[in-house]
Amino acid sequence: MSDTTPDGVTEYDPAEVQALLELGRVLLVDVREPMEFAAERICGALLYPLSTFDAAHLPPEGERIVVFHCAAGGRSLTAARMRKAAGQPAAHMAGGISEWKSQGLPTVRVGLRTA
C-alpha cells in the first residue's frame, strides 16, 4: 500500500508499481544514469537521469501517475521532491530497482528479460 513521506511525496512499493504498470496507470521514470539503464531496467520505464533532471520539462500528471525510480530510492526521492516543489503531484518507488528485483519482479537486461 502506498505511503506518504513527511514532505508529501507518495511512496509506492514495487509490487504496487508493477500492478499499476500492467493497468497502464503509471508513467515510470528512471532517474538513474544511461549506463545503469542500459545494463538493466524495468520494462516500460522511461529514462530521465537526475543529473539532467528538470521538473519543469515533465508533462503535468494526467491519467497516469508519474512515479520515479532509481537504484535504491535516494535519487528518485530527490526527483519527486523537485517535482513537488514545481507544484506537481510527486511519487517514487521505495527501494528502487534493487527492491523491485528482491521481490522477484522482472527486469530487462542487455536485451533479455529476466525474473
C-alpha positions in Angstrom: 0.0 0.0 0.0 1.3 3.4 -0.9 2.6 5.7 1.9 3.4 9.4 2.2 6.7 10.9 3.4 6.6 13.8 5.9 7.2 16.2 3.0 4.2 14.9 1.0 5.9 12.6 -1.5 3.9 9.4 -2.2 5.9 6.2 -1.9 4.8 3.1 -3.8 6.0 -0.4 -3.2 7.4 -2.2 -6.3 4.5 -4.6 -6.4 2.1 -1.7 -6.5 4.0 -0.1 -9.3 4.0 -3.4 -11.2 0.3 -3.6 -10.9 -0.2 0.0 -11.9 2.1 -0.6 -15.0 0.0 -3.6 -16.0 -3.1 -1.4 -15.8 -1.5 1.4 -17.8 -2.0 3.8 -14.8 1.6 4.8 -14.2 4.4 6.6 -16.1 7.5 5.1 -14.6 10.5 7.4 -14.9 14.0 6.0 -14.2 16.3 8.8 -12.9 19.5 6.6 -13.0 22.3 7.4 -15.5 22.2 6.0 -19.0 24.8 3.3 -18.4 22.8 2.0 -15.4 19.6 2.0 -17.5 21.4 0.2 -20.4 22.7 -2.5 -18.1 19.3 -3.3 -16.6 15.9 -1.6 -16.5 12.3 -2.1 -15.7 10.2 -2.8 -18.9 8.2 0.3 -19.7 10.3 2.8 -17.7 11.5 6.0 -19.4 14.9 7.4 -18.7 15.4 10.9 -17.4 18.7 11.0 -15.4 18.7 13.0 -12.2 22.0 14.7 -13.5 19.9 16.4 -16.2 16.6 16.4 -14.5 14.3 19.5 -14.7 10.8 19.0 -13.2 9.5 21.8 -15.4 10.1 19.7 -18.5 7.8 16.9 -17.4 4.2 17.0 -18.5 1.6 17.6 -15.8 0.1 14.4 -14.3 -2.8 13.3 -16.4 -4.5 9.9 -16.4 -1.2 8.2 -15.4 0.6 8.7 -12.1 4.2 9.8 -12.6 6.4 7.6 -10.4 10.2 8.0 -10.2 12.6 5.2 -9.5 16.4 4.7 -9.2 18.8 2.1 -7.9 17.8 2.2 -4.2 15.4 5.1 -3.7 17.5 8.1 -2.9 17.7 9.8 -6.4 14.0 9.0 -7.1 13.0 10.7 -3.8 15.1 13.7 -4.8 13.4 13.9 -8.2 9.9 13.5 -6.6 10.7 16.4 -4.2 11.8 18.5 -7.1 8.5 17.8 -8.9 6.6 18.6 -5.7 8.5 21.9 -5.5 7.4 22.6 -9.1 3.8 22.3 -8.0 3.0 18.8 -9.3 2.0 15.6 -7.6 5.1 13.7 -6.6 5.7 9.9 -6.2 8.6 7.5 -6.1 9.1 3.8 -5.8 10.6 2.9 -2.4 13.7 0.8 -2.6 14.3 1.3 -6.3 15.1 -1.4 -8.8 17.0 -3.2 -6.0 13.8 -3.7 -4.1 12.0 -4.5 -7.3 14.4 -7.4 -8.0 14.3 -8.6 -4.4 10.5 -9.0 -4.8 11.2 -11.2 -7.8 9.8 -8.7 -10.4 11.1 -8.9 -13.9 13.8 -6.6 -15.5 15.2 -6.2 -18.9 18.9 -6.8 -19.1 21.1 -6.4 -22.2 18.1 -7.2 -24.4 17.0 -10.2 -22.3 14.0 -10.3 -20.0 14.9 -11.7 -16.6 12.9 -12.6 -13.4 
